[in-house]
Amino acid sequence: MEYPKINSLWKRNEAHDFIENDYSRPEFAAFKQWRVEEKIDGTNVRVYIQDGTIEVKGRTNKAELPAKLLKFFERDEFMSKFSLFGTKSVQLFGEGFGAGIQTGGIYRPDIAFILFDVYMHGRWSRREEVYELATQLGLDHPMDLGMMTEDEIVTLVKSKPKGRYNDKGYPMEGVIVRSEPIMRFNDHGDPIMWKLKVKDFKNNLYD
């Protein structure tokens, strides 16, 4: 399974600028509150675990991952925790991040994997389940920024906030936003979620 596409909140014009308040998906208009997490700048990774075996892939089956990132999953402290799942089939979705991947040096000096979604038991896990599993596996998860309205989210991103993964005060890339509780009533049956990046707002009141 490939990870579902995450649309931006709004459609774009020919200049690739936002058409504010023109939603890229009609279901986005149905929610008053959203669950918000910090967006991490990395490379997409899918991890398949079943019967004590692991398969690591990029966003697509043809995508190549850095050798240092693949070694992260070969560590004994990670491999030894597969017994948590028994014979269950589990799919972990996240980002390879850290020094040498995109702007990852702002997060940490080494390469690691940050978990942001889990598919198991035939369903997508709730955020608290993802966070608990990340802890059990010794993985990081994105910073939870809480529940916000759309207006609050847009104001936050336009303010060019500092990232919260560490205490270095780096520029936050943006946010990933999900329905809470998880709902799926779009035409793909995927979780309802969207993103906003700071760089998407080229000219705003905060510039």
RARA-V891052 format. One line per field, one symbol per residue. phi: phi as a letter, one per 20 degrees, with the letter a starting at -180 (. if undefined). Layout:
phi: ???
This chain:
phi: .efgfdfffdfcefemefdgmdffcffffedeccedcfedebcfcdcdcblmdccdcegdfefedggffffgeefgfeffeffgelefeccdcacfbpgnclegffeaecdbcdecbcdblmbeffgffffffgffemdecffeenebegfffffgffflfefcfcdemffffrcdccfcfgcbcefdmegebbccdgffdfcbfef
